[in-house]
Amino acid sequence: MTEAVVRNKPGMASVKDMPLLQDGPPPGGFPPVRFARRIPNTGPSAMAIFLAAFGAFSWGMYQVGIGNKKRRALKEEKYAARKAILPMLQAEEDERFVKEWKKYLEEEAKIMQNVPGWKVGENVYHSGKWMPPATGELRPDVW
């Protein structure tokens, strides 16, 4: 758009021919300039943040306590179940040990049959105590 169209003065030859139009203040004047430092209060206060954090922490610790109680109860249940099944497991292990011990004695008798004075199954240490093998195997080299 040209100035001629805007000012309703078609056919102007120069800018000097345009009528003077000066901007002025709006009716009633401009609003006052705010020069004081007024920071708006946005967001919660420090005390509200502290109380919210404390509440969240307290609730979390409460949940940890509940979890510890549940975990302790499950652990006690597991130990009770193990204590209840232990005699049966021990009996099975004793049965397995007796079978393996008989095999071991038969193998020893077969190997040492030509040695005079050899007593099958006698402890060579003469300590007076009988101890079952700690590894669960009587002799790993004999199958």
Summary of the structure (lengths in Angstrom):
residues: 143
radius of gyration: 50.8
end to end distance: 109.5
largest distance: 146.7
contacts: 199
relative contact order: 0.04
helix: 51%
strand: 0%
